[in-house]
Amino acid sequence: MGDYVQYFNNLVASINDIPNKLMSVVSVIHAPIQHLTNTLIVTNILLGLLVLTSIANVYMLWRNGKKRY
């Protein structure tokens, strides 16, 4: 009977350790994810500028082609 009680106590102690271990993993992962988020924001801004430049280029080509004919 004592073995079962010890096993149960060890099981409860292991379950109680899960939040502490999870917090340590989350704190380690948070910084790289934040860096990736900032990089993604910059990438989206640059992509938006590229799209705007492409639209302006197509419009200018269309307008110049229309003037020739």
C-alpha positions in Angstrom: 0.0 0.0 0.0 2.9 2.4 0.8 4.3 1.9 -2.7 1.0 3.1 -4.2 0.9 6.1 -2.0 4.5 7.0 -3.0 3.7 6.5 -6.7 0.6 8.7 -6.4 2.6 11.4 -4.6 5.3 11.3 -7.3 2.6 11.5 -10.0 1.0 14.6 -8.3 4.5 16.2 -7.9 5.2 15.6 -11.6 1.9 17.1 -12.6 2.6 20.1 -10.4 5.9 20.6 -12.2 4.3 20.9 -15.6 3.4 24.6 -15.4 6.9 25.6 -14.2 8.5 23.7 -17.1 6.0 25.1 -19.5 6.7 28.7 -18.4 10.4 28.2 -18.8 9.9 26.9 -22.4 7.5 29.7 -23.3 9.9 32.4 -22.0 12.8 30.9 -24.1 10.6 30.8 -27.2 9.1 34.3 -26.8 12.1 36.3 -27.9 12.7 34.5 -31.3 9.0 34.7 -32.0 9.0 38.5 -31.3 11.9 38.9 -33.6 10.2 36.9 -36.4 7.1 39.1 -35.9 9.0 42.3 -36.3 10.7 40.9 -39.4 7.4 39.9 -40.9 6.0 43.4 -40.3 9.0 44.9 -42.2 8.6 42.4 -45.0 4.9 43.2 -45.4 5.6 46.9 -45.5 8.3 46.3 -48.2 5.9 44.0 -50.1 3.2 46.7 -50.0 5.6 49.3 -51.4 6.6 46.8 -54.2 2.9 46.3 -55.1 2.3 50.1 -55.1 5.3 50.6 -57.3 4.2 47.9 -59.7 0.7 49.3 -60.0 2.2 52.8 -60.7 4.5 51.3 -63.3 1.6 49.5 -65.1 -0.5 52.7 -65.0 2.4 54.8 -66.4 3.0 52.2 -69.2 -0.7 52.1 -70.0 -0.9 55.9 -70.1 2.2 56.3 -72.2 0.9 53.6 -74.6 -2.4 55.3 -74.9 -0.8 58.7 -75.9 1.2 57.1 -78.8 -1.9 55.9 -80.6 
